[in-house]
Amino acid sequence: MKTLCLLILLSGATALAAQEANTPNEPADTEKPVEKSIVEKWDDGELGEFETPLGDFHIGGYASFMHKTITRYNGGQSENFFDAIRIVPQFEWQIVDWLSFSMEIEFEGGGADAGFLSDNEVLVEYAEVHITPLDEFNFKAGLLLINFGRYNPNHDDINWDLMDRPYAARRVIPSAFDQPGAGIYGTFNQLPFFSFSYDISVTQGFDDEFTNNGGGRDARQSFRSDNNGNKAIWAKLGILPRIDDMGVDWMRADFGISYTYQEIGPDNSQSLRGFGVDGGLGFDFSDRLGLEIQGEWNRFWINRDSDAATPNGLWGYFVDVLFKFDPFPASWRGDCFGSNPYIGVVFRLEQNDLNDDHVGTATRDDRIGMTVGLSFRPISKLVIRAEFKHQQSKRRDDGDETRFVLSLSIGF
């Protein structure tokens, strides 16, 4: 009897094992998910992501290095030099689903507090707390990166195929431009074919030190004081056509409208109004050929009398046109290249007027520039560039120059 029971148990176990081996829902040869390569994780920005009991951390940033040759005409002093222009660590902490903190610190020109350095600084570019209960309504506070125009909220060098920053993002909106304050923002996706976003912030604002040569860069205020106790309002409306929902998958577009109002004088007697428009278009002619166009135009009006040394209005614009071509074998993607490598040819047209009632008041006033560049981006987080720029200033011999820039930006 014991022998018979043992045989029954063995036969049942054998049948059960055979049934499990042939179960269609659990095949024996289940494929395991393919592990991403280091290059793919780098390309997708995942190398610095860490899950911890205290929340999700992301550590990243970028660094840019270049060699610049400046040829000045009409007796100006020409230069050529290497420049360790920026090293920028970035940090983001997703504490819980609805609460996060992010910040960026820029080490420019090698840092600070060393006598042999020049044009150098260490600066917090932003430090923001975000409370995000809904897509349509969120809150932020801290050192806010001002969401005005296109370049300032996307100012990281790694995002651009030209190293030199445009006039509109240097002398009108002084990128990277951040200020202490608070704001609300959100996105609405309920309408067919369109999404809308808004961003409204209240910060210290500019002071009244707008100049003919520095523009808005000279009007930035301390992070710890306000020259008049009045606050600036910054507002931006974003428009995103969902063109793929319309059956067009080879085109992309986005647009923005920015506005600000603030009192800038110490006695609250000088009001400033600012307006800007920006946008971008992308065309994918094939898997290997594309075109991107983007730019912005910004304008400030200041309610005060003007003279040759005191502007009461300034404006600037830029337009970038980038042709992208991928000549590389598809087998290189994910191995030594990212998912969308390309060689780019880029053109930029830009102009600024830092004192619109007067012409030629300073070297950088009434300046126009044209740039042609070549970029190689094997991975989205790595770009190597060469660019040639010619710029002239009306009625200013000291404003005429050419620049040849070789640069590398690497993201991490």
JOZI-V888704 format. One record per run of one state. SS is the DSSP state (H for helix, E for strand, C for the rest). FROM is the first residue (numbers start at 1). LEN is the number of residues. If there is no record, write none. Layout:
# JOZI-V888704
ss;from;len
SS;FROM;LEN
SS;FROM;LEN
This chain:
# JOZI-V888704
ss;from;len
C;1;1
H;2;20
C;22;16
H;38;6
C;44;5
E;49;4
C;53;2
E;55;18
C;73;6
E;79;18
C;97;2
E;99;10
C;109;12
E;121;11
C;132;6
E;138;8
C;146;6
H;152;3
C;155;2
H;157;3
C;160;7
H;167;3
C;170;8
E;178;11
C;189;5
E;194;10
C;204;7
E;211;1
C;212;3
E;215;1
H;216;4
C;220;12
E;232;10
C;242;1
H;243;4
C;247;4
E;251;13
C;264;7
E;271;14
C;285;4
E;289;14
C;303;4
E;307;1
C;308;2
E;310;1
C;311;2
E;313;13
C;326;4
H;330;3
E;333;1
C;334;3
E;337;1
C;338;4
E;342;12
C;354;13
E;367;13
C;380;2
E;382;12
C;394;2
E;396;16
C;412;1
